Amino acid sequence: MAIDDPLKDADPIKGTDATVSDTLTDPATPTAPSTGADPATPTPTGTPSAWSSLRPLVLRLHFYAGVLIAPFLLVAAVSGLLYSLSFQAEKVVYRQELRVPVGDRALPLSTQVNAARTAHPDGKVTSVRPSSEDGATTRVLMSTPEVGEGKSLAVFVDPYTAEVRGQLASYGSSGALPLRTWLSELHRHLHLGEPGRLYSELAASWLWVVALGGLVLWLARRRTSKRALILPESGATGRRRTLTLHGSLGLWAVTGLVLLSATGLTWSTYAGANIGKVQDQLGGSTPTVSATLDGGTGSTGGGHEGHEDMPGMTDDMPGMEGMDVGVDLAVVAARQAGLDGPLQVTLPTEGTGYVVAQTDTQFPVRLDSVAVDPANGMVIDELRFADYPVLAQLTRFGIDAHMGVFLGLVNQLALAALALSLILIILWGYRMWWQRRPTQERKTGVGRPMARGAWRRVPLKVLLPLAAVTAVVGWFVPLLGISLLAFLLLDGALGLSARTRTRARQDPKTTA
């Protein structure tokens, strides 16, 4: 959280002079600080190196980012940890709805949809997730006033008996149930709606900055052995021990934290919009299967939604008009087209056919989709995940990994480990700040950042490109740019105030 006082806690390896630039104990950074050469130390030619000139600036930015962003990161880490554990918690909390005794034979999907429709006659069936394994229920999704905007009512049906096991609100493509949805919304916007999303975007905007800045500072730190780079120093005590715990764990976590930051920004409000524009310009937008029917043939969306008593015939059909082969034959057509594994079937609406999509996010993923004409059961369009643009594939992998659905339990454990690592890194940073609390010799209660004006020592050939890159990144990631500008204005105002007070004390005309 703070840079060491040069008059306190001399480094036992480098001596008293080294501590002026030794440690930035920032609670938010995912890596510990550097104890590299003093920024003022000249190279053998007598000219300061670019790094020795740049390092005080990195330390100062690292300090302020950590002090002001750490609380946001801590909230995001705690809520993210709870979210990562919610997948397994759902299986326990909602076991009644999710699991049934294995029967001899599964009933037709249309019969299961009919059972859900009968239990909720006011709901409109929009899609179905057939039972994907023995003992799993079928999930029939409905639009209904019972659930909030953006959610569906999931009706859980026993595939062997058509018994309705229960109903719960469901959210998102991953089918999050109330427990996971509540924790997801806590993580995304603190249950404050759109204004609350600013907190998570601010945290994601700065996480990669403090992570990479801390990484550079940690790698540049002088140490007695290579082991001390990746593991805590053996025999270290006090603040130094906390520092090595902070830094070595940060080194292990930094890659994952940067990826979390990047993927989190992809669906943020402001940076996400810019990322989407760039992705579209690079031809990396995510394609969708076309379910539009030529000439308006097929189901007319008259409320049949796959719950006909006779597959292929609608209830009021005197002839061929309004023919619907039914949800069972739509699934058969998709299976024949090569779609295996877990599926979701989106039912026809006015002028569209069935959309059957794979939902298996395990590796290797199965995310192909087809559109089926409800009039004759023919596949009218296919979309293979292998045909996605590479950028769209990477985006899908990144978002699914951030959501904890890419590799199932492995993904969820990795998220939990990253969240716990960030929490420990932040708490160790605060502990280092506490370990440097006021003493009899030192009255100030917090560590001081590097002195102002560090940028003046940066060579012009480094400073100008750095300023240009910072401006571009600040424009592309607006909350990063705005908050950085606020930091600079605040720092400038504090500096001006300090200089004014100093001049007032030195002015002989000043009276008490």
N, C-alpha and C positions, 0 to 999 in steps of 0.2 A: 504493500500500500504506500510505501514511502521510501525515499532514498536515505541511506544511512547518514547520520551526522558524522563528519570527519573526525570529531573529537571523542567518539564513543564506539566501543566494540570493535577494536582493531582486528583485522583479519589475521588469524594466527599464522597463516601461510605467507601472506604478502607484507604484513606489517601495517603500521598505522596509516601510512600514506595511501594504501590501496582502498581504504574504506570509503573514500569520498565518492567513488563510483562503483562501489561493490554491489549493492543489492537494492533492487526495486521490489518491495514486498507488496505487490499489487494483488488485492483479493480477487480481481476478476480475471487476471491473465491465466491461461491454461498452461503456461510454462513459467519456470522460475527465472530470475534475472541473471544478468551477466556479471561476472567479476573479471572481465577482460581488462586490458590496459587502461590506465587513466586517460580520459579523453584529451587531456592536455599533453600527454606524453608524445614527444616527437619521434619520428622515424629516425633511423641512423643517419639520414641525410640532413636532419634538422628541420624537416618539413612535416607537419602533422599529416597523418594518413587520412584518406577519405572517411574511413570508418571511425577513427578517433574523433573526427570533426562531426560526424553524423550521429554518433552514439548518444551524446547528451540530448539531442533533439528527439531521438527515439525513446529515451528514458522519460523525457518530460511528457511526450504524448502518451506513453504507456502508463505513466502515473495518473494523469488526468482521466484517461479512458477507464482505468481500473477504479478510481475513486467514484466516478459518476455513473458508470454503467454496471458495476458489480451487483447492485440490488436487483436490477432487471434480469441479469443473468442468473442470479440465485433463484428468483421466482420461476424463471423458465426451466432451470435445471430440476428443481423440486417437482414442479408440475409434470415435466417430461418423464421423470423417474416413475411417478405414480401412473402416468399414461402407459408406459412400457409394461408395467405389471398388470394392467387392466385386462389384457387379452386372456391371460390364464385365469384371472379372477372371474371373468365372464362365464367361463366354463363351469365354475362352481356355483356362482350366484344364480345363473339361469339354466341350471341343469334340467329342471323340469321342462322347460321349453325346447331345449336343444337336443335332448337324448330320449330315446324310446327303446323298449325291448325289441330285439331283432325278430321279425316275423318271417313267415315262409316265402311270401311273395309281395312285392310292392304293387299297390293299386295303380290304375291309370292316373296320370298327372291331372287330367281333366276332372276326375272324381275328387282328387284332393283340393283342387281349386274350387270346385263346387261346395265342398265342405266349408272352406274359408268364407266363401260368398254367403252361404246360409247363416254362418255365425255373425257376419257383419254385412247385412243387406244394404246399408247406407254407404258402404265403401266401394270404390271403383278399383278393380284389380289392374295394376300397371305392369307388374313383372312377377316372375316366379323363379326361385332358386331350388331346383329339385334336390332331394336328398343326395348327397355326394358320397356317402359311405354307409355301411351297415350300421343301423342304430341312430342315424342322424335324421332329424325332422326335415320336412320340406318347408321352405319359407315362402309364403305368399305375401307379396307387398301390395299395399293398397294406399290410394290417396283418400284421405278422410279428414274431416274437421277435428277429429279427436287428437291429432298430433300437430305440432307446430309447423310453421313454414319451413320448407326445405327438408322435411322428414317424411318418412312413410310409416304406415302401420304394418308391422310384420306379424302375420298370423302363422303360427307354427302348427303344422299338421303332421300327424303320424302317417307315414307313407304306407303302412301295412293295414291300418284300420280306418283311416280318414278321420280319426278323432282329433279335434282341435285341442292342442296342449296349452295354448295360451297366446297372448298377443303383447307385443312390446313396440315402442317407438324405435325406428331404425334410421340410421343416418349415414350418408356417404356410400361410395362404391365398395367400401370394405364391410358394409353392413354393421356398423357399430351400434351396439345396444345401449340402453340408458346410462349404465355405469361408465362405459368407455366414452360415450358421447359427452357426458358431463365433464370428465377429466380432459378430454380433447379441447372442449371449449374453454376450460380453465387455462389450459396451456396457450391457446391461440389468442384469447382476448379477455381473460379474467371475468367472463360472463358480463362484459360491458358492451358487447356488440361491436360495431365498426370502430368507434373511438378506442376501444380497448386493444384493437389490433396494432395500434401504434407502439404499444409496449413491446410486443413480440418482434415487430419489425425493427425497432431500435436495438433490441438485444441481438438479433441476427445480423444487423448491419455492422455492429462493432465486434462481434465475437471473433470473426476471422482476423480483424486488425490486431486485437490484443493477443490472439493466439500466435500469429506469425511474428509480431513484434517481440513477444516473449520468447519465441523459439530462437530468433536471431540473437537476442541478448543471452540466452542460456548457452547456446553453442559457442559464443565468443568468450564465455567465462573461462578463466584460467583455473585448472584443477590439477591435482597431483597424479591422477590416474584416469584411464579411459573408463574404468568401471564407474567412476563418479559421475560420468555423463548420463548413464542410463539407470543407475541405482543410487539410493541415498548413501551418503558418506557414512561409513562405519566409524563409530566412536565420536561422531559429532554430537554436540549437546546444545541446549538452549535454542536461541533463534537460528543459529546455523543449521541445526538438525531440522528444524521446521522448514527452512529454506530448501534444503536438499530433498525433503519429501515433496514439497511444493513443485520443485523444478523437475525432478525425475519423473513424477507422475504426469506432469504436464507434457513432457517429451513423448511419453507413450500415447497420450490422448490427443495430441495436437492435430493429427491427420483427421481423425473422426470428428473433432470439433469444427474444423474448417469445412468439412463436408456437410455437417449439420447446418452450419451457417449458410452455405451456398444453396442447399436444397430448401431451407426455410425461406430464403428470399424469393424463390421461384413463385410462390403463391402469396407473397406479401402484397400490400395494397399499391405502393408506389414503385418500389424497385421491381416487383413482380410484373408490373405493366411494361416497364422498360425491357425486362428480360424477354417477355413475350413478343415484343416488337422485333427485337434482334433475332429471336428464334424464327419468327415468320420470314424475316428478310433473308435468313440463311437457308430457307427451305426446310426447316426442322419442325414445322407445326405438326401436331398429332392428327393423323387422318382418321376418318370415321367411315364405317360401312354405310352404303346408301340403301335405305329401305323404301324409297319412294316408288310407288306403283305407277306404271305407265297407263294412262287413260283412266285412272281412278278405279281400277279393278280391285277385287279382293274385299276384305272386311271393311265395312263402312263405319266402324267404331260405334256400332249401335248398342254397346253394352254387353256384348257376348264374351269378350276377353278370355276366350279359351275355356269357358265353363259350360259348354254345350253338353247336353245329354248324349247326342249322337255326333261324334267327330265327323267333320266334313259338312254338317248341315246346321244352319242357324234355326232358331226357334220359329221365326216368322217367314221362312224362305219358301215361296211357292215354286220357285224354279231355280235357275242357276245364279240369279242375281244375289249377291251377298254371300256366296259360298265361302266357308271357312273350314279348312281341313282340320283345325283344332290344334291345341298346344302339343298333344302327344306326337302327331305326325310332323309338326314343325321340329321337334327335338330329333325325331328319326332322320329327317332330312339333314339336319346339322351333323348328326353322327355319321351319316353316310358321306358327308363332305369332309370328314376327318377331324371333327371337333370331339375330343375325348375329355375325360376329367370333369371337374366341377363346371357347371354352366349357369348362366342367368338368361332367362327368356323374357324379353320385353314384348308385350302383347301389342297387336295392331291398333292403330288409331286411324282417323280419317285419312285415306290416301297413302297409308304406309303398310308394310308387311311386318311379320315377326322379325325381331333381331335376336339371334342366339349368339352369345359371347362366352368364351372361356373365361374363368375367373381364377385360374391357378397361378399364383404369384411365386410358387416355389421354383427353385432353379433346377433344370431349365424351365423357364416360364411357358405357360400355355395361355396365350391371350389373343388367339384368333377369333374372328367373328364372321357370321354370315347373315344375310337377309333372306327370308323365305316368303314367297308369295302365298298368302292365305287361301287363294282361290284354288291352287293346284299343288301346293307343297313343293314347288320348284325353287331352287336356290337362285336368287336374282342378283346377288352380289356377294363377293367374298373379300375379306381383308385379313391378310396374314401378318402376324407381328413381325415376321422376318422381313417383310416388305416396308416396314416403317422406316423413315429416314433415321440415320444413326443418331442424330441429335434428339429426335423424338424418343428413341429407345432409351438413351441415356437419361433423358428427363423422367421417363416413366420409372426406370430403375431407381433414380435418386429420390423421387417423391415417395415411391413405395417403401424404400428403405427408411426414409424419415418417418413414415407412418407406422413402421414396424410390421409390414405385411410381406416384404420381399422374400425373406427366407424363413418366415415363420418364427418358431421359438428361438432359433439362433439369432435372428435379427432383433428380436425383443430383448434378449439377454445382452446383446451388444449395445443397444440403446440404454438399457439400465446401467451398464457398466460406464458408459460415457457420461450419463447424467450424474451418477455417483462420483465419478472422477472430478467433474466440474464443481460439484458441491464441496468436495474435500479440498480442491485447489483454492477455491474462494475462502473457505473457512481457515485453511492454513495461512492464507494471505492476511486475513484479519488477525490471526493469532500472532503472526510476526509483527503486525502493527501494535498489538497489545504488549508483546515482549519488549517493545521499544517505548513503553509508556514513560511518563515523566519520572525523573529521579531527582535526588537532591542537587546533583550537579547540572541537570538539564531541566529547564522549566517548561519548554514547549511540549505539547501533548501529542503532536502528530509529526510524522516525518515530512521533510521539505522536498519538493521536486527539484530537479536540476535548475540552476539559476536561469533567469530569463536571458534572452538574447543568444541562445545556443545556435539558432539558425544563422547568425552572422558568421560563425566559424565554419559553416559548410561551404566547400568550394562552389563557385558559381556554376561550373559545368555539372555539378551534381544537384545543386539547389534548383536550377531552372527546370530541368526535366522532372524533378520530384514535385515541384509546384504544379506543373502541367498535368502530371498523372493524378495528383490529388484532386485537382479541379475536375477532371473527367470522371473520376470515381465518385466524387461528391455529387456531381450532376446525375450520374447513373443510379447511385444509391442515395436518394434525396435525404433520408433521415440521418444518414452518416454525414453528408455534407452540411446540413443545417446545424446539427449538434456540434460538429467540429468548428463551424463558424461561431457558434455560441460560446464554445470553450475559449476560442481566441479572443473574442470581444470581452468576455469576463476576465480573462487573464490580463488583457491590456488595460482594462479598467482598474484592476487591482494594482497593477504595476504603476499606473499613473497616480493612483491614490497614495501609494507608498512613497513615490518620489516627491509628491506634494508635501507629505508630512515631514520628510527628511529635510526638504528646503526650509520648511517653516521652523524646524528646530534649529537649523543652522543660521537663520536670519537673525542678526543681532538686534534688529528693530522689533522683533516679535516679543510681545509681553505676555505675561501669564494671564 
